[in-house]
Amino acid sequence: MIYIGIFITFVFINNFILTQFLGICPFIGVSKNVESAVGMGFAVIFVMSIATLATWAIYHWLLVPLDLTFLRTISFILVIASLVQLVEMVIQKVSPALYKALGIYLPLITTNCAVMGMAVIAVQNKYNAAESFIAGFSAGVGFLLAIVLMSTIREKLDASWIPKPFRGVSIAFITGGLMAMAFMAFDKSLLNNLFPGL
């Protein structure tokens, strides 16, 4: 039951983009069409899931026993950067078109504060290995949900007439703000009502 609570929390209640405003750069940059948004979303799910589990293991099995917890940030960045390089090589081999569409935003997953934020949150919340993996996966699904919703809206907006000052990134930020307000409807009381005693 705790896993379902973690999933709902990181997909809806604490969505990294729409409630914590982490990972805005790829959210705005890659959400111009649905295909690239889906590709970026799945890349983030993979990196965030594996990175959260790997950073948990490094923190608990290496940094804590050796009393090197002050190296947490540096070690987490190295793990995330390695995973992003792996994802980049796989996407380049499997789908060159998607690799080209993602462009600079794919390597930017390395510095995506949502991935780093999830790794730190898993350690701070004292999640075990399974909870860390579920939290990372759920946060990635929340990222995918937000970026796909945004890309579908932006595709509709591109076909619509918009006053000149609001075209491009301006309307994207306004849309993102409205989406964030809509996600404010999801809160802890929703989780408590769905799963009492969680």
KOLBARO-677040 format. One record per residue (C-alpha): residue number from 0; x, y negated, z; residue in one letter. Coordinates in steps of 0.02 Angstrom, whole numbers. Layout:
<palos>
PALO; NUM; X; Y; Z; A
...
</palos>
This chain:
<palos>
PALO; 0; 0; 0; 0; M
PALO; 1; 145; -119; 37; I
PALO; 2; 205; -97; -144; Y
PALO; 3; 38; -154; -212; I
PALO; 4; 46; -305; -98; G
PALO; 5; 221; -348; -159; I
PALO; 6; 164; -328; -340; F
PALO; 7; 13; -443; -321; I
PALO; 8; 116; -569; -222; T
PALO; 9; 253; -591; -352; F
PALO; 10; 140; -582; -506; V
PALO; 11; 2; -700; -448; F
PALO; 12; 29; -780; -277; I
PALO; 13; 215; -822; -287; N
PALO; 14; 235; -823; -476; N
PALO; 15; 412; -886; -502; F
PALO; 16; 367; -1005; -644; I
PALO; 17; 195; -1068; -596; L
PALO; 18; 207; -1080; -406; T
PALO; 19; 394; -1088; -367; Q
PALO; 20; 447; -1177; -528; F
PALO; 21; 600; -1067; -557; L
PALO; 22; 649; -1017; -734; G
PALO; 23; 568; -1167; -818; I
PALO; 24; 705; -1182; -953; C
PALO; 25; 664; -1020; -1045; P
PALO; 26; 480; -1043; -1004; F
PALO; 27; 474; -1205; -1105; I
PALO; 28; 608; -1159; -1232; G
PALO; 29; 553; -984; -1285; V
PALO; 30; 364; -1004; -1272; S
PALO; 31; 342; -1076; -1448; K
PALO; 32; 280; -910; -1518; N
PALO; 33; 212; -751; -1440; V
PALO; 34; 338; -630; -1516; E
PALO; 35; 491; -715; -1443; S
PALO; 36; 399; -743; -1278; A
PALO; 37; 360; -558; -1262; V
PALO; 38; 541; -512; -1303; G
PALO; 39; 607; -635; -1174; M
PALO; 40; 480; -574; -1046; G
PALO; 41; 532; -392; -1063; F
PALO; 42; 717; -440; -1058; A
PALO; 43; 685; -535; -895; V
PALO; 44; 586; -389; -822; I
PALO; 45; 731; -271; -857; F
PALO; 46; 866; -388; -792; V
PALO; 47; 766; -442; -639; M
PALO; 48; 719; -264; -589; S
PALO; 49; 893; -191; -607; I
PALO; 50; 981; -346; -540; A
PALO; 51; 874; -348; -382; T
PALO; 52; 910; -165; -348; L
PALO; 53; 1096; -181; -389; A
PALO; 54; 1119; -338; -284; T
PALO; 55; 1027; -255; -140; W
PALO; 56; 1147; -108; -149; A
PALO; 57; 1301; -219; -160; I
PALO; 58; 1242; -326; -15; Y
PALO; 59; 1196; -182; 102; H
PALO; 60; 1329; -56; 54; W
PALO; 61; 1477; -170; 21; L
PALO; 62; 1460; -349; 83; L
PALO; 63; 1379; -314; 252; V
PALO; 64; 1493; -168; 305; P
PALO; 65; 1649; -267; 254; L
PALO; 66; 1583; -428; 334; D
PALO; 67; 1592; -518; 166; L
PALO; 68; 1414; -585; 160; T
PALO; 69; 1483; -758; 118; F
PALO; 70; 1522; -687; -56; L
PALO; 71; 1338; -650; -87; R
PALO; 72; 1309; -785; -218; T
PALO; 73; 1466; -748; -319; I
PALO; 74; 1437; -560; -319; S
PALO; 75; 1253; -580; -366; F
PALO; 76; 1299; -693; -513; I
PALO; 77; 1427; -565; -575; L
PALO; 78; 1298; -424; -569; V
PALO; 79; 1167; -530; -660; I
PALO; 80; 1292; -587; -792; A
PALO; 81; 1345; -406; -826; S
PALO; 82; 1164; -349; -847; L
PALO; 83; 1125; -494; -963; V
PALO; 84; 1274; -449; -1072; Q
PALO; 85; 1208; -271; -1082; L
PALO; 86; 1033; -330; -1130; V
PALO; 87; 1106; -451; -1258; E
PALO; 88; 1206; -313; -1343; M
PALO; 89; 1056; -195; -1347; V
PALO; 90; 937; -326; -1419; I
PALO; 91; 1067; -377; -1549; Q
PALO; 92; 1081; -195; -1608; K
PALO; 93; 897; -147; -1595; V
PALO; 94; 812; -308; -1655; S
PALO; 95; 923; -438; -1740; P
PALO; 96; 770; -545; -1780; A
PALO; 97; 721; -554; -1596; L
PALO; 98; 902; -587; -1549; Y
PALO; 99; 905; -734; -1670; K
PALO; 100; 735; -797; -1609; A
PALO; 101; 789; -796; -1427; L
PALO; 102; 950; -887; -1472; G
PALO; 103; 1037; -976; -1330; I
PALO; 104; 898; -931; -1207; Y
PALO; 105; 951; -748; -1196; L
PALO; 106; 1123; -785; -1120; P
PALO; 107; 1037; -914; -1011; L
PALO; 108; 954; -771; -915; I
PALO; 109; 1123; -763; -827; T
PALO; 110; 1093; -934; -752; T
PALO; 111; 904; -913; -739; N
PALO; 112; 869; -965; -561; C
PALO; 113; 719; -847; -554; A
PALO; 114; 832; -694; -570; V
PALO; 115; 952; -759; -438; M
PALO; 116; 807; -816; -330; G
PALO; 117; 729; -643; -332; M
PALO; 118; 894; -561; -280; A
PALO; 119; 912; -683; -134; V
PALO; 120; 728; -667; -82; I
PALO; 121; 742; -477; -77; A
PALO; 122; 890; -489; 42; V
PALO; 123; 811; -626; 149; Q
PALO; 124; 646; -532; 165; N
PALO; 125; 744; -377; 220; K
PALO; 126; 665; -268; 85; Y
PALO; 127; 726; -90; 69; N
PALO; 128; 789; -26; -99; A
PALO; 129; 617; 25; -165; A
PALO; 130; 535; -136; -108; E
PALO; 131; 676; -237; -188; S
PALO; 132; 653; -147; -354; F
PALO; 133; 463; -170; -348; I
PALO; 134; 483; -354; -303; A
PALO; 135; 605; -382; -447; G
PALO; 136; 494; -289; -569; F
PALO; 137; 340; -384; -509; S
PALO; 138; 426; -553; -523; A
PALO; 139; 476; -505; -701; G
PALO; 140; 296; -458; -742; V
PALO; 141; 241; -626; -672; G
PALO; 142; 369; -711; -784; F
PALO; 143; 304; -611; -935; L
PALO; 144; 124; -656; -893; L
PALO; 145; 163; -842; -878; A
PALO; 146; 270; -853; -1035; I
PALO; 147; 147; -754; -1143; V
PALO; 148; 0; -860; -1082; L
PALO; 149; 100; -1017; -1120; M
PALO; 150; 152; -956; -1293; S
PALO; 151; -27; -915; -1344; T
PALO; 152; -84; -1087; -1286; I
PALO; 153; 60; -1172; -1377; R
PALO; 154; 20; -1080; -1539; E
PALO; 155; -159; -1145; -1527; K
PALO; 156; -96; -1320; -1488; L
PALO; 157; 20; -1319; -1639; D
PALO; 158; -132; -1292; -1750; A
PALO; 159; -230; -1432; -1664; S
PALO; 160; -219; -1619; -1679; W
PALO; 161; -129; -1696; -1530; I
PALO; 162; -91; -1882; -1506; P
PALO; 163; 88; -1919; -1557; K
PALO; 164; 157; -1960; -1382; P
PALO; 165; 97; -1790; -1318; F
PALO; 166; 167; -1679; -1456; R
PALO; 167; 306; -1553; -1426; G
PALO; 168; 380; -1533; -1254; V
PALO; 169; 263; -1662; -1176; S
PALO; 170; 108; -1557; -1207; I
PALO; 171; 204; -1402; -1151; A
PALO; 172; 239; -1481; -981; F
PALO; 173; 59; -1541; -964; I
PALO; 174; -3; -1366; -1007; T
PALO; 175; 120; -1288; -884; G
PALO; 176; 56; -1405; -748; G
PALO; 177; -124; -1357; -782; L
PALO; 178; -77; -1173; -779; M
PALO; 179; 12; -1200; -612; A
PALO; 180; -146; -1280; -542; M
PALO; 181; -248; -1131; -601; A
PALO; 182; -127; -1011; -515; F
PALO; 183; -151; -1106; -351; M
PALO; 184; -316; -1012; -337; A
PALO; 185; -215; -856; -296; F
PALO; 186; -158; -866; -116; D
PALO; 187; -120; -755; 33; K
PALO; 188; -304; -749; 83; S
PALO; 189; -341; -662; -83; L
PALO; 190; -213; -528; -40; L
PALO; 191; -283; -510; 137; N
PALO; 192; -461; -492; 69; N
PALO; 193; -408; -361; -59; L
PALO; 194; -301; -262; 62; F
PALO; 195; -351; -295; 244; P
PALO; 196; -218; -250; 370; G
PALO; 197; -75; -265; 246; L
</palos>
